[in-house]
């Protein structure tokens, strides 16, 4: 489907792998020129080459630690001209209140919560001035379903969902849309790491534990990243021109089953 995005420009944070890369590829397929931001330069360079070779779009990379306020704000100012902003960078750890110490808690919130808010603050202002633009926040179902074993991430996601609702309700007055996607469990390196950590903590038969976990997913598997990125591309397009101030949940019905 041609979403009418050709020639537009997007900034995708956390764009070198996982959901972020899938979003970047979805945009590239639609003819969107890209700015990709992440910590690791060689991963960004590899992602950019793949996208340029496959789709012929322009890709600019920004190796930057988005938990550093000064660097984050410099990136936002440099990319304030973009038509689409996708906030995606984040690595909030799993674990209980006792598992996540305060320094780790603050560091991960600097990256995800304050990263999203800080970049949005600068890009949103410019979009409002131009009277056009779309901001999409990739958050997560941990902000909808409570879990003591994902307490740091759940609280973070809950705040970002509220942020998206609040800003997106007002942004339409400036012809800017703000909305978001709540992915459920998605097959990324990060999910694999969380799964391995929980597997190591499991008692008894590890294979039985793994089979039980996968049985909880829709179709016996987590989502593929492209199942998230398709929703993001739709929301960025004019086909979603009346959607703002809301979150789209893509989780195979997990929340409707009580979070499993």
Secondary structure, DSSP 8 states (H G I E B T S, - for coil): ---S-TT-EEEEETTTSHHHHHHHHHHHHTT-EEEEEES-HHHHHHHHHHHHHHH---EEEEE--TTSHHHHHHHHHHTTT-SEEEE-------B-TTTS-HHHHHHHHHHTHHHHHHHHHHHHHHHHHHT--EEEEE--GGGTS--TTBHHHHHHHHHHHHHHHHHHHHHGGGT-EEEEEEE-SB-SHHHHHHHHHHHHH--S-HHHHHHHHHHHSGGGS-B-HHHHHHHHHHHHSGGGTT--S-EEEESTTTGGGT--
